[in-house]
């Protein structure tokens, strides 16, 4: 007896012309869905605000550049635009490693337009209250968020971390708190944090030298800010949540914004990557296994805007990676964002499904009649 079993395949009954027609119809539907997209209504409604925010950020960059140049030489190899917003590889106020290319990518005033769009997507408008956490690691992105909030005329409760990772605002004497203080003095920005912490591990500056801790404390004092001094990780998270609750009074937060990957905000490794970049309204259950500030707001059904994964965000919104020349205001795909026409996509999908059903059904009916006409004829299988 043969060890192999012969398997006889039965045709689907759909004629070749029907299969070719369905393939062509599917390709046509795909082309139509891709090319008949519509402009993002949020971008259209907020275009003027986005441009205004980008102008505010550009003005802030112009103020900071000469000040930074006086504090320490700007190395064009590391900061091609000589913006002063890309810091040092290491310093006494540096907390941990950081990606230089990501920091270079943020040196673009049009990030403020991205911040406006994401805040508007979250439902933030004029007079709304927003909770914000920032550190010195991404000074240019901090500028983008501040500029967007100013342009939207939103209110903000801000908690800052004074220290920075590599290539951020880590020049001693010119930390992020010094930068924003200079911008307030220049009248470019009006927003000011209500509290600041040392930052770093457990928000307590663990691993930073005594000299560095002293420098960070001095920057907080110069900025005239209250200081958070937690005893451990849990207390660092609880303190920030308590402050946000206290300063909201009887108002509700419309959104929570975070710049960077601070552990107290998004948790330790293994938890932090549960919170995606950009706008989010929920997260996997695992994200809430450890107390975090981001987790608290999401559980309160307050959307989060998370500025992390900078290069991915840049690709998403049509901004260049690590530009070597200053980028003009209004330059970037963010200003002409398009979205799929969902009603068109639904109609095309239903039409394709209906046509597929019709052709398959017609083929089956034809097959039944053919079998009835050949009744009594027996086809012997090939052996």
C-alpha angles and dihedrals in degrees: 000000000000117000090215129077118217113227119202114206120211118214118244087238093234108129120236093251089056093052092048090048093052092049091051091047092051091050091049091051091051093050092048093049091050097045102037095060119138132227116269105262091212090059092047093049094047102034095114091046091050092053091046091051091050090051091052090051092048091051090050091051090051091053095048100045099073091040091054091047089057092051098052137345115275111231108216090204090065098028105033093179091049086228096147089227094102107075137194131308089237140357141154091275096048115117107187146331122310136181112256094201091055091052090048090050092059092059092097125101091217090075084079088063089053089051091051092051094048092047091048090049087054089054099255116153141156113323095007120137120242130186114219135188122186140163135196092260096092107028093166091052089048087055090051092054094045091047092050093050091049092049092047090047089228125155119241139196104204131192116186137195113218101209129072143209121239118308093014132100091314102130106121109244092020105066123151090270089056091049096052091044089055090050092052090050089050091051094239095115133021102188118109133180118244095210138019135192134197090249123204123096112004087353088279101102093250109179095024115115122249088252090054093047089052091051092050092049090052091052090052090049092048089053090050093230134151112249130229111215108177124185095219145349096282092051091048091057094043093049093054093047091048091052093050090049092048096050096046089067107178094340127098123230114244094200145351119230126195130181116201134359105287111169094227089055103044104009137247124312110301092034101050094064090059088075109073126212120263125018119354134171099182142011138205116285090251090065089070096051089096126041111255135161092239091050091051093056094044090051087052087055092247111139119240129219109203120191103200132113088049098184092051090050090049091054091046093055100035100253123143123256113242097340113208095203128052111273116228121237111264094031116126144061091269090081094056101036116162131198132200116268097241095193091052091047090050092049092048092048093050091046092051091047091048094049091048091051092048095051094045091048092047090050091052093050090050090049092052092053091048092052091048090053092052095046113149095025112119122203113205115219117246113251 
